[in-house]
């Protein structure tokens, strides 16, 4: 049974009511994304869940305004509580809204998302978890339409996906006018096949950077993993 909270070095994530708890791959993605946001002023987190990605990015930026959109009412309340208790509460906002209907005046410089991605995979008995984990409330096509509508010219977006869905999404993104810039295949250990893929897209075609990242080797976190998470995890 997952803990009701997850303590990081600079913030606390309460997760009693959110269907999607803090996971290692989400933390890895948050740290990876935070290094790429740079001096962006407006950031959007689509499908905020507990607010984990938003707070990880907030920790690494000085003055970025980060909006987090979440459709589930209980997850939205929990994320809002996590935001209010954080050191960056004045520049992180929780918006309870369906991203398809979400409208904004100023477009975003950077969009991050860890979307519902287990399309057609085995589902759980929990409807809330199904909505969080499966492409029912939001398909990849709908997600791309929303990103295209909310991202400013020259902006970037990053997404975390299961490896077996990455090629499909790359094709859809290209048709929508986005070019892949970075691709990181995440492996649990050197012996395991990649299970997650971290992708960065932009409007301009550039040389693609592809790499692999292993989480653990010989029952210890790898140097690459530690380098990304050392500013977040308590015991790194």
Helices and strands as residue ranges (DSSP letters): E 5-7, E 12-14, H 24-37, E 42-46, H 52-60, E 65-70, H 73-84, G 89-91, E 92-96, E 108-113, H 127-133, H 140-150, E 151-162, H 163-175, E 179-187, E 194-202, E 209-214, E 216-217, E 220-221, H 223-229
